[in-house]
Amino acid sequence: MIEGNTQLGTIVIAFISGVIPTLVWLWFWTREDKENPEPKNMIALAFLGGMIAVVISLFLEKYFYGFGLKNLFSSGIFSHILPWFQSIATKTGITIDKVLLVMIVAPIIEELSKFVLAYILVLRSKEDDEPLDPMIYMITTALGFAAIENMLFLIDPISKQNVIASINNGDMRFIGATLLHTISSATIALFISYNFFDKKVEKTVYTVLGIIVAVFVHGAFNYFMLGNQGASVTALELIWIAVIIVLIAFEKIKKIKLEKI
């Protein structure tokens, strides 16, 4: 019983530690739409959708990883660039299957999962009625995803009562991975928002393009994180630059409705 209570306590602490930083970011981003804020129930639904997307992503990633990714990528167009992934695996001391998972499979699955959940739960809603809304909803979904992912990364060091590791891990998740999910989902939303008043076919094409770009951004970040500490710092610097770009984009998107009238 004591062991069970300890495990439950670890999960609770990890959950709180994972969620609180994302709620801080959520407060920050939703302030961009303070003149016409989204309903709290829709924000909660988007956040929940991101949490569910983690479960779906983990299942699919484990499923595809079980096939042996090197074998899956040994034919077709990827066979020509497989040696490059092999060189990364050799250089980093990581198996090629894990390199393929981190750089290709996980980014595809996670970006699609976040988008699909956001589309099903909020992007089709009547509340999604202005160009800025997809940005808020996609970012909220991304933060819900990051909250659970952060929790999962914190469970192990917390269970081992490694306070320093827990703090360091939490800081890296707060600064790096949380922002990565935010930026990648915001990238998709940018393509949706900038074409908010276009025809359905055009919006669909741009949405697909946004997903492709988001997957590339996600994979590129993961590539840097596989490298040495210098490469990881570079990745974090690029993420912060991307945050500034997204903030500038917010201001541009706020003016789209006026331009279209």
C-alpha positions in Angstrom: 0.0 0.0 0.0 2.9 2.3 0.9 4.6 1.6 -2.4 1.3 2.3 -4.3 0.9 5.6 -2.5 4.5 6.5 -3.3 4.0 5.8 -7.0 0.7 7.8 -7.0 2.5 10.6 -5.2 5.3 10.6 -7.9 2.7 10.8 -10.7 0.9 13.6 -9.0 4.1 15.6 -8.4 5.2 14.9 -12.0 1.8 15.9 -13.4 1.7 19.2 -11.4 5.4 19.9 -12.4 4.6 19.3 -16.0 1.3 21.2 -16.2 2.2 24.4 -14.3 4.9 25.6 -16.8 2.5 25.0 -19.7 -0.2 26.9 -18.0 2.2 29.9 -17.7 2.8 29.7 -21.4 -0.9 29.3 -22.0 -1.6 32.5 -20.1 1.2 34.3 -22.1 -0.2 33.2 -25.5 -3.9 33.7 -24.8 -3.1 37.3 -23.9 -2.5 37.9 -27.6 -6.2 37.5 -28.1 -7.4 39.5 -25.0 -9.6 41.8 -27.1 -11.8 38.9 -28.2 -10.8 35.9 -26.0 -11.9 32.4 -26.8 -14.4 30.7 -24.5 -12.7 29.0 -21.6 -14.5 25.7 -22.3 -13.0 25.7 -25.8 -9.5 26.5 -24.5 -9.9 23.6 -22.0 -11.1 21.3 -24.8 -8.1 22.2 -27.0 -5.8 21.6 -24.0 -7.4 18.2 -23.4 -7.1 17.4 -27.0 -3.3 17.9 -26.8 -3.2 15.6 -23.8 -5.0 12.9 -25.7 -2.7 13.4 -28.6 0.2 12.3 -26.5 -1.4 8.9 -25.8 -2.1 8.4 -29.5 1.4 9.5 -30.5 3.1 7.1 -28.0 1.0 4.2 -29.2 1.8 4.9 -32.9 5.5 5.6 -32.3 5.9 2.3 -30.4 3.9 0.5 -33.0 6.1 1.7 -35.9 9.3 1.4 -33.9 8.5 -2.3 -33.4 8.7 -3.0 -37.1 12.4 -1.9 -37.2 12.5 1.6 -38.8 15.7 0.9 -40.7 13.9 -1.8 -42.6 10.9 0.4 -43.3 13.1 3.2 -44.7 15.4 0.9 -46.7 13.4 1.2 -49.9 11.9 4.0 -51.9 13.1 7.6 -51.7 14.4 7.3 -48.1 16.9 4.6 -49.2 19.0 7.2 -50.8 19.4 9.2 -47.6 19.6 6.3 -45.2 23.4 6.4 -45.1 23.2 10.0 -43.8 21.0 8.9 -40.9 23.4 6.0 -40.3 26.3 8.5 -40.1 24.3 10.5 -37.5 23.7 7.2 -35.5 27.4 6.4 -35.6 28.4 9.9 -34.6 26.0 10.1 -31.7 26.2 6.5 -30.5 22.5 6.1 -31.0 20.9 3.2 -33.0 19.7 4.2 -36.4 16.2 3.1 -35.5 16.1 5.7 -32.7 17.6 8.4 -35.0 14.8 7.7 -37.6 12.2 7.7 -34.8 13.4 11.0 -33.4 14.0 12.8 -36.7 11.2 11.5 -38.9 8.6 9.2 -37.4 8.0 11.1 -34.1 7.7 14.5 -35.7 5.2 13.2 -38.3 3.1 11.4 -35.8 3.1 14.1 -33.2 2.3 17.0 -35.5 -0.5 15.1 -37.2 -1.9 13.9 -33.8 -2.0 17.5 -32.5 -3.5 18.9 -35.6 -6.2 16.1 -36.0 -7.3 16.4 -32.3 -7.4 20.2 -32.6 -9.4 19.9 -35.9 -11.9 17.5 -34.5 -12.4 19.3 -31.1 -12.1 23.0 -31.8 -11.1 24.1 -35.3 -14.4 23.1 -36.8 -16.4 24.9 -34.1 -18.4 28.0 -34.7 -16.2 29.7 -32.1 -13.3 29.4 -34.6 -14.6 32.5 -36.4 -11.6 34.8 -36.9 -8.0 34.5 -38.3 -6.4 34.6 -34.8 -8.5 31.7 -33.4 -6.5 28.9 -35.1 -3.3 30.3 -33.6 -4.8 30.2 -30.1 -6.4 26.8 -30.5 -3.3 25.1 -32.1 -0.9 26.6 -29.5 -3.3 25.5 -26.7 -3.4 22.0 -28.1 0.4 22.0 -28.3 0.7 23.1 -24.6 -1.7 20.3 -23.6 0.6 17.9 -25.4 3.7 19.3 -23.8 2.1 19.1 -20.3 1.7 15.3 -20.4 5.0 14.8 -22.3 6.8 16.9 -19.6 5.1 14.8 -16.9 6.4 11.6 -18.5 9.9 12.9 -18.6 9.8 13.9 -14.9 8.4 10.7 -13.5 11.8 8.8 -13.5 14.0 11.5 -11.8 11.2 12.3 -9.3 10.7 8.6 -8.4 14.5 8.3 -7.8 14.3 11.5 -5.6 16.8 13.1 -7.8 15.8 16.7 -7.2 18.6 18.3 -9.3 17.8 16.1 -12.3 14.1 16.9 -11.9 14.8 20.6 -11.8 17.2 20.5 -14.8 14.8 18.3 -16.8 11.9 20.5 -16.0 13.9 23.6 -17.0 14.8 22.0 -20.4 11.3 20.9 -21.0 10.0 24.4 -20.1 12.4 26.2 -22.3 13.0 23.7 -25.1 10.5 21.0 -25.9 7.5 23.0 -24.7 8.4 25.9 -27.0 9.1 23.4 -29.8 5.6 22.0 -29.7 4.2 25.5 -29.5 6.2 26.7 -32.5 5.5 23.7 -34.6 1.8 23.8 -34.0 1.8 27.6 -34.4 3.5 27.0 -37.8 0.5 25.0 -39.0 -1.9 27.6 -37.6 0.0 30.4 -39.4 -0.8 28.7 -42.8 -4.4 28.4 -41.7 -4.8 31.9 -40.3 -3.2 33.7 -43.3 -5.6 31.9 -45.6 -8.6 32.0 -43.2 -10.9 33.7 -45.8 -9.8 31.7 -48.8 -11.7 28.9 -50.6 -11.8 25.5 -48.9 -9.5 23.9 -51.5 -6.8 26.6 -51.0 -7.1 26.4 -47.2 -6.7 22.6 -47.4 -3.5 23.0 -49.6 -2.0 25.5 -47.3 -2.9 23.5 -44.2 -1.1 20.5 -45.6 1.9 22.7 -46.5 1.9 24.0 -42.9 2.0 20.4 -41.5 4.9 19.6 -43.8 6.8 22.7 -42.6 6.0 21.9 -38.9 7.3 18.4 -39.3 10.5 19.7 -40.8 10.9 22.2 -37.9 10.3 19.5 -35.4 12.7 17.1 -37.0 15.4 19.7 -37.4 15.1 20.6 -33.7 15.4 17.0 -32.7 18.5 16.7 -34.9 20.2 19.5 -33.1 19.3 18.0 -29.7 21.0 14.7 -30.7 24.3 16.6 -31.1 26.7 18.0 -28.5 25.8 20.7 -26.0 26.8 23.4 -28.4 24.3 22.1 -31.0 21.6 21.9 -28.3 22.2 25.6 -27.4 22.0 26.5 -31.0 18.6 24.7 -31.2 17.3 26.6 -28.2 18.5 29.9 -29.7 16.7 29.1 -33.0 13.5 28.3 -31.0 13.6 31.7 -29.3 14.0 33.4 -32.7 11.0 31.4 -33.9 9.0 32.7 -30.8 9.8 36.2 -31.8 8.6 35.5 -35.4 5.4 34.0 -34.1 4.8 37.1 -32.0 5.3 39.3 -35.0 2.9 37.0 -37.0 0.3 37.5 -34.3 0.3 41.2 -34.9 0.0 40.7 -38.7 -2.9 38.2 -38.3 -4.8 40.6 -36.1 -5.0 42.9 -39.1 -6.2 40.3 -41.6 -9.9 40.7 -40.9 -9.6 44.5 -41.5 -7.8 43.9 -44.8 -10.4 41.5 -46.0 -13.4 43.8 -45.3 
